[in-house]
């Protein structure tokens, strides 16, 4: 865990506007509500050819996202971050709980009705290039969603495509090129352009800066902030890069083995982490001249197929008590804007 450090000038330019608008977010309407969401994957025996268990990728995740907010989700690999994003979008069908988008419960809608609603929900994958058809010129890639989902004329489609292309910092001359002719940063921009053609309300980013140079990371993050304002967007950021989460997000949720361990305002969580797992994650952020051997978590996370009783972080927690090994803690508020799932704090 951790993140690549950015230049101080990049940090300032990214964080300034966010700190100014945090107070304005407190009374915003809820655009997305996830309640007790579950997603289990079946485990089958290769020998007996039958179902023998479940991988509990999501095991009761709950949170809310406000309109125009940037909400971050962090955690180790395998904690369920990407599964959460794909389940919200509808790529995976949930096994329980509910997902409400703009007041409509979309997790139980029939497939056709769900597809209509989910046009306003879009997902940006880690590998932007892989989501672009290598045999299609960019112009065709950007026009296709408008041809399928709208009644716009050819002229209106071309105008819309040019408008979106300019918004992400590319030029009309790029329309005749193919995906392999673009750099990683440009491919990220193209992925955004394709998504924006359908006027989404909420975009889920899965590791939006992975594989990019530090200077390109800063450029992409500045672009995302500008697009959020210009197109009235709400973001969910899924990332290992804690530096990016702290710069970009108003609130953050910390996940571990399919559960939310801590949830709160970004600055409060980073400055005063309460859950032992959150403390380890933040202490492991690389700092020049600092050795981090003493903050490395011991052991490996338990298998989501065979979770331990009580707190699932218990086997790795240095503060483990008897109650932790017997009863699983629930996510409870410790203040108006901060919640944790830990027996060590009063509820």
N, C-alpha and C positions, 0 to 999 in steps of 0.2 A: 504494500500500500504506500501511498505517498503521491508526490507529484513533481514534475519538472519545474524548477524555479524560473520565474520570468523576471525580466528587467524591472527595476523599480518604476520606471516611467510607464511600462505596460500595466503594472499593478494599479497605479494611480488612475490611469485613464479608464480602467475597467471598473474599479470599485467606487469611484466618485459618484456617478449617477445613481448607483444602487443604494448607497447610504442615504441619498437625498429622498428617495421615494419609498423607503421602507415604512414610514409612518402612514403613507397614503394607502398601504396595502391592508391595513388592519380591518377595515370595514367593507372590504370587497366581497362580492357575492361568491358563493362556492360554485365552481364550474365542474369539479370532479370529486366524487366521494367514493372511496373504496372501503368496504366494511366486511371484516372477517373473511377475506378472500382466500380461497384454497385452490391449489392446483396440484394434483397428484398424478404421477406417471406410473403406469403399471410395470412391475418387474416379473418377467417370465423365465421359467426354468428352461434351459436349452435341452436338458435331458428329459424332463417330464412333459415339456411342452404345455405347461399350464401356468396360470397366474399364481405367484407365490408371495407377493408383497407390493408395497407402494414406495415410491420415492416422493417424499413430501417437499416439493420444491417451494410451494407457498402454503403456509399452515396457519392461516388466520391473520392476514395483514389488513390493517385499517389505517387510513389517513384521509385527509381532505386537501384539495388544492384550490386556491382562490383564483378568480379571474385576473389575468395579467401578471400572475405570480411566476417566479422561477423556483421550482421545487427540486431539490437535489436528493438523490438516493445513493448511498455509499455502502460499502461492505466488501469482504473478501470475495475472491472468485468462488462461485458455487453457492453463494448465499441466497440466490433467487432474484437478483436485481433485473436481469434481462427477461427472465420468465415473467416477472411482474409486469414489465412493459408490454410484452407480447400478449399477455392475458387481458390487460386493459384494452388493447387494440382489437382483440378478437382473433388473433392468430392461434391462440390456444383457448379452448373452451374450459371455463372454470368448473371445479368440482363442488363448489359451495361458496357462500357469501354473495355479495352483490356489488355491482359497479353502476353508479349513477352519474350520468353526464348531462349537464344542464337540466337537472331535475328528473330525467328519464332513466329508468332502470334498463340499461342496455344489455346486461349480462343474461337476461332471460328472454330477450326478444327473439323471434324467429329469424333465421339467417338473412332473408331478404330485407326485412325491416332493419335489422342490425347493420347491414351494409350501408343503407341510406344514412343512418345516423353517424356511422363511423367514418364517413367521408370527411367529417370535421375533425377526426382524430387521425394523426399521421405519425409514422415511425421512421426515424432516420437510423440506419444500421451503421455498425462500426466501420465496415468496408464500403465506402460510398461507391467506389468503382464497380464492385460486384453487383450493385443494384441497378446498374445501367447496362442496357443491352449493347454488347460490343458490335453488333451488326447494324445498329441504327445510328444515323447521324443525330446530333443533339436536337436539331430542330424537330425531327419526327418524335423523339422521346418526349419533348415538352408539349407538342401539339396533341399527342394521343389521349391524355386524360381529358382534355377539353372537348375533343371529338366525341368521346364515349359518354361523358357525364354532363355535357351542356348542349344547349341548342344554338350556340353562337355561330355566326356566319364565318366563312373562311377569312374574311378581312378582320373581323373582330377577334378571331383566334390569333391571327398574326400580331395584332396590336397587343393583345394580352401577353403573348409570349415575349415580345420585345420589352414590354413594361417590366415583367418579372425578371428577365435576363439583366436588364439595367439595374434593378433593385439589388441583385446579388453581386454586382460589380463586374459583370461580363458584357461582351459586346455582341452586336448582331452578326459579326463576321464569324463568331464561334458556332453558329447554328449549323454550318456545313461540316463541322469536324466530328470525329468519332471519340468515344471515351478514352481510348488509349493515348490520344494526343494531348491529354490534359494532365497537369500535375495533381498531386494528392489534395492540395488546397483548393484547386479549381474544381476537382471532382466533388468535394464537399459542397461547393457553391452550386454546382449543377444539381446535386441531390436536393438541396434546399429549393432551387428554382422549380423543380418538378413537383415538389410537395405544395408550394405556394400557389400553383395554378388552380388548385381546387378550393382556395380560400379556407383553410382549416382554422379552427379555434384553438386547438391544443396540439403541440408537437412533442413527441417523446424522442429524446436524443440518447442513443446508446454509445457511450464513449466518443463524444463528438470531436475530441482532439487527438485520439490515438494515432500514432504513426506520423504526426506532423512535427516539423521543426518548431522550435520555441517561438520564433518571430511569426511564423504562419499561424500558430495557435492563437497568438494575441490578435492577429488580423481577423481570424474566423470568429473569435469570441466578441470582438467589437461589432462585427457584422451581425451576429445573432442578437445582440442588444438593440441595435438600430432597427432590425426587422421586427423585433417584438413591439417596438413603439409604433413603427409605420403601419404594421398590419394588425395591431391589436391582438397579439398572440400570448398564449400561456405556454410555458415550457415545463417539461419534466426532464431533468438532467440525471442520467445514470452514468456514474464515473468512478474509477479508481483514483483519479487525480484530485486529491483533497484541496490542492491549491486552487484549481479551477472551480470546485464547488464553493469554496469560501468567497472567491471573487464574484461569482455570478449569481448565487442563489439567495433568496430571501429566507427560506426555511430548508431544513435538511432532515432526512430520516436515515437512521443507521440500521442496516439489516444484518441478521446472522441466522443462518440455517432456516430460511423461510419465515422468519418473524421480525417484527420491528422492535429493536432494542431501545432506541432513544429517538425522540422526535422533538424538534423545537426550532426557534429562530437560529439562523446560522451562526451569528456572532456569539450568541449565548452558549450554544453547543460547543463551539470551538474554544471559547474563552473559559467556560466552566463546565466541562464534560462531567456527567454524573455516573453513567454506566461504566463499569470496569472495561468492557470491550471497547467503548468509544475512546476511553483514555489511552488504551494500547494503540489503537489506530492512529490517534493524533500524535502520540509520542514517537511513533515510527516514521514520521515525515522526515526525510533527509534534510540535514542542516549542515552547511559548510563547517568543517572542523569539529564536528560532533560525531562520536561513535554511538551506535544505537543497539549494540549487542544486548544491553541490559533491559531493553524494553521489548524484545522479541517474544511473542507468545509461544509458550511451550506446547508441544503436541500438535496434532492435526484436528481439524473439526470432525466431530462424529459424522457417521454416514447418515444422510437424510432418509435412508431406508431403515435405519435402526437407531432412532433417536434415544438419548438417555432419559431417565425419569427426571422430573423436576426441571430446573433451568437448563436449557440446552447448551448454555455457555459454561455451566458448572464444571465439567471436567477440565477446563483450561483456566478457570478463574482462581486467582490467588486469595480471594476473599471468601471462598466457599464456606457456607455454614450448613447446618443440618437441614434447615427448612428448604434451602436451595436445591438439595438433592431429592426432596420429596414432593414439593409443590411447584408447578411451573408459574412464574410470576406473570402477571398481566400488565399491559401497558396502561399506566395510570398517570394522571396529571400531578406534578409536583409544584407547578405554578400555572399561571394563565396561558403561557406560551411554551411550556416545557413538560414533556412526558417521558417516563422511562419504565422499563419492565425489569425491576430489580427488587428483591426482598430487603435490601440494605437501607432503603429509604422509606420514610413514613408515607402512607397513602392519604 
